[in-house]
Amino acid sequence: IDTAGRSPRDELQIGELKSLLADAKVDEVHLVLSLTAGLEFLTATVEHFSSVGTSSLVLTKLDEAQELGVMLNLARRVGLPVSYLTTGQDVPDDIEPAETQRMARLVLGQDRLLAPGAGSTEILP
């Protein structure tokens, strides 16, 4: 679900989304969240969208996030797996499957994100 600006507090819109997904008989529901938001807001957002049957999270804007540890804390707190990460604005090139080892290396500073539009040798600190 890329909520396209839908407020997680708008129960009417969430109800419409739930109905749409039920009619579509989807197998998976990926909730798209920006890591530029704080852990408390992200947790509340996941909880508000739980009624639509969220099966996993897509975490975006890793390249803009202040702290990458939020992604691990969020997944643990809400009990949902992370399916994909986005590391820039060049879609689909900046979308990658969420791999546990890669996420851990990013959080620990052992792996880095490439700067948007950069060659393979330029990295973000």
C-alpha positions as CSV (number, residue, x, y, z in Angstrom):
1,I,0.0,0.0,0.0
2,D,1.5,3.3,-1.0
3,T,-1.1,5.3,0.8
4,A,-0.8,8.2,-1.5
5,G,-1.3,10.8,1.3
6,R,-4.0,9.0,3.1
7,S,-4.0,9.8,6.8
8,P,-3.5,6.8,9.0
9,R,-6.1,8.4,11.3
10,D,-8.9,8.6,8.7
11,E,-10.9,5.5,9.4
12,L,-13.2,6.1,6.4
13,Q,-10.3,6.0,4.0
14,I,-8.8,3.0,5.7
15,G,-12.2,1.2,5.4
16,E,-12.4,2.0,1.7
17,L,-8.9,0.7,1.2
18,K,-9.7,-2.5,3.2
19,S,-12.8,-3.1,1.0
20,L,-10.7,-2.5,-2.2
21,L,-8.1,-5.0,-1.1
22,A,-10.7,-7.5,-0.2
23,D,-12.4,-7.2,-3.6
24,A,-9.0,-7.6,-5.3
25,K,-8.3,-10.8,-3.3
26,V,-4.6,-9.8,-2.9
27,D,-2.1,-12.3,-1.7
28,E,0.2,-9.7,0.0
29,V,-0.1,-6.2,1.3
30,H,3.1,-4.2,1.6
31,L,2.7,-1.0,3.6
32,V,5.1,1.7,2.3
33,L,6.7,3.9,5.1
34,S,9.3,6.6,5.0
35,L,12.2,6.2,7.4
36,T,12.4,10.0,7.7
37,A,9.6,9.7,10.3
38,G,10.2,8.7,13.9
39,L,9.7,5.3,15.5
40,E,6.5,6.3,17.4
41,F,4.8,7.7,14.3
42,L,5.8,4.7,12.2
43,T,4.5,2.3,14.8
44,A,1.2,4.2,15.1
45,T,0.8,4.2,11.3
46,V,1.3,0.4,11.1
47,E,-1.2,-0.1,13.8
48,H,-3.8,2.2,12.1
49,F,-3.4,0.3,8.8
50,S,-3.4,-3.2,10.5
51,S,-7.1,-3.7,9.6
52,V,-6.2,-3.9,5.9
53,G,-4.1,-7.0,6.4
54,T,-0.6,-5.7,6.1
55,S,1.8,-8.6,5.5
56,S,5.1,-6.7,5.3
57,L,6.7,-3.3,5.2
58,V,8.5,-1.4,2.4
59,L,10.8,1.1,4.0
60,T,11.7,4.1,1.9
61,K,14.1,7.0,2.0
62,L,17.0,5.2,3.7
63,D,19.2,7.8,2.0
64,E,17.4,10.6,3.9
65,A,16.9,8.9,7.3
66,Q,18.8,10.2,10.3
67,E,19.0,6.8,12.0
68,L,18.8,3.5,10.2
69,G,18.3,1.5,13.4
70,V,14.6,2.6,13.2
71,M,14.0,-0.1,10.5
72,L,15.0,-2.9,12.8
73,N,13.2,-1.5,15.9
74,L,10.0,-1.0,13.9
75,A,10.0,-4.5,12.4
76,R,10.5,-6.0,15.8
77,R,8.0,-3.8,17.5
78,V,5.2,-4.4,15.0
79,G,6.0,-8.0,14.3
80,L,6.1,-7.6,10.5
81,P,8.9,-8.5,8.1
82,V,10.5,-5.8,5.9
83,S,10.1,-6.9,2.2
84,Y,11.9,-4.0,0.4
85,L,14.1,-1.0,1.0
86,T,14.5,2.1,-1.2
87,T,17.8,3.9,-1.1
88,G,17.1,6.8,-3.5
89,Q,14.7,8.4,-5.9
90,D,15.7,6.5,-9.0
91,V,12.9,3.9,-9.2
92,P,13.1,1.0,-9.8
93,D,16.9,1.0,-9.6
94,D,17.0,2.2,-6.0
95,I,14.6,-0.5,-4.7
96,E,16.2,-3.6,-3.3
97,P,14.9,-6.7,-1.5
98,A,15.3,-6.3,2.3
99,E,18.1,-8.8,3.3
100,T,18.8,-9.2,7.0
101,Q,22.5,-9.1,6.7
102,R,22.5,-6.0,4.5
103,M,20.1,-4.2,7.0
104,A,22.4,-5.2,9.9
105,R,25.5,-3.9,8.1
106,L,23.8,-0.6,7.3
107,V,22.7,-0.1,10.9
108,L,26.2,-1.0,12.2
109,G,27.9,1.3,9.6
110,Q,29.6,-1.6,8.0
111,D,27.8,-1.0,4.7
112,R,27.0,2.3,3.0
113,L,24.4,3.7,0.6
114,L,25.5,5.0,-2.7
115,A,24.9,8.7,-3.1
116,P,22.0,9.4,-5.5
117,G,23.2,9.5,-9.1
118,A,26.8,8.7,-8.0
119,G,29.3,6.4,-9.5
120,S,30.2,3.2,-7.7
121,T,33.1,4.9,-5.8
122,E,31.1,7.8,-4.2
123,I,29.3,6.9,-1.0
124,L,27.4,8.7,1.7
125,P,29.1,9.0,5.1
